């Protein structure tokens, strides 16, 4: 299936998205899932845009977890470099095992802002609950000194600012930190304190979903996440669906309802307004069963409903540091060899929500 990027001329893609510049007549590359330091990435939004340019990405979305704080910076730098940016977000729904991408969102929308305020508070509640459990396990982690201050100083270093030598207090730290405090931040603290070898070990032994100090996030119901994304003018897409279809033990329960199979869940999500699935990720061709399963779900839904299901491509790139054992996600932006009909569908869908 080595046919994809040559199929959609860049000029056509640019015109469809209303871009003020013209690309050479070759293939368009689209990556709709990435993270900066405004969630759990390790790069500034400006360097993410530079990575997109270097990787030959024509259209990419910054989709930080439950945060739009870096979107303006990302778009400004991308515009300077000639890369089209789709404003996005990744909403942590339900118990944090279901993530829904919002693509083409208006970050000033009131419904979306309200949802994110609630999710941020729930993240802080979970953070403190995890720390209490770790303390009970005799693996104490101090919120200010071990998590918040290192998080802020990490961001300050990337921004070219000197580190703070002491904590100004929890409230002051939280007001200055741009990113969400996520479980990877706790994992890094566990590694720094010598409790874990690396982030993967920290999740496996301490803070993962089934680990002793694991605490589920009380995220919004999937219907509320989809509704907020639509209210903000965006497309709602289930991120990395294989993490549910392959790694969740069915039956599963979401929003108080039990689902016997992934197909049952996917149908309910689509009926709730979900626009599509992130079907294509790096190395997707190594296991075609994931894509074929989604294709059948889409076909079964489209036939009676008359509504097409969108498939998107995304790397889930978090930035890259070769010597970082705690690196998350793909090593680079881009999803090679996406089929030509999928690319055409993405271009048409993005044109409807381009901002």
C-alpha positions, 0 to 999 in steps of 0.5 A: 500500500505504498501509494498514499502521499503521492495521491493528493497534490499539495496544491489541492490540499492548500486550496481546500484549506484556504492557505495563503501559500502554495506548495510544490506539486507533490504529496500532502502529509497530514499529522493530526495528533501531537503534544507540546509541553502544554501537556505531557510533551517535551518541546515548546510549541515553536519547536514542534512547528519546526519539527513539522517543517523538517519532517515535511508535514504540510498540515498538523494538529497540536492536540495537548491533553485537556489544554489549548494554552499553546495553540496560539504560539504553535499557529504563529510559528507554523504560519511563519514556517509555511506549515498549516496548523489545525487547532486541536485538543485531546480530551481525557474522557471517562476514566482517562482510558478514552481520549477524544481528539477535537480538530479545528476547535475554537479555543475561546468557546465557552462550552469547551472552556467549562469542560476543561476547567472541570477536567483540570480540577479532576486532574489535580484531585487525582494527582493528590490521591495518587500521592496519598497512595504512594505515601502509604506505600512508603514511597513519598513524593512531595507535590511542590518540590518533586513535581511542580517545581521541576515541571515549572523549571523544565518549562522555563529551561525550554523557554530560555529562562533561569530555573527557580531555586525554591518553591514560591508555593503551590498556588504560585507554581500552578499559576505559572505552569503552562502544562497539565500535571499528568501521570508522566510527571509523577512517573518522572518524579518516581524515577528522580527519587530512585523508586523506579528505573524509568517511566514505564517501570513507574507506571507498571509498579506504582501508578498505572491503571491496575497498579497499587497507586493507580487512581482513575481520572473522573473525566467527562462522559464521552457524550459531553466531550463530543458535545463540547468539541462540536460546540467549539466547531470541531470534529470529534475523533477517537484517539488511538482506538486500538488502545481500547479495542486491543488492550481493554478487557471486555465487557467494559463500562463507560458512562454507566453502560456496559459494552460487550465488544468494541464494536458495541462501544464504537457504534454508541460513540458514533450514535453520540456524534463521534465523527471518526477514528484515528485509524492510521498511526506509525507502522500501521501496516504491520497489523492491518487487522486494526484498520480492517476492524475499523473499516467494517465498523464504519461500513456497518454504521454508514449503511443505515445512517447515511453518515460517513465515518472519518478516518484520520492519521496521527503520530501522537508525537510528544517530542523527541530526545534520543537520550531520554528513557522516559520518552513518550510516543512516536520518534517523529511526526508523520504517518507514512503510506496513508491510503489516498482515499483517506487523505482526500477525506481528511482534506475535505473534512479539515476544510470544513473546520479550518480556522 
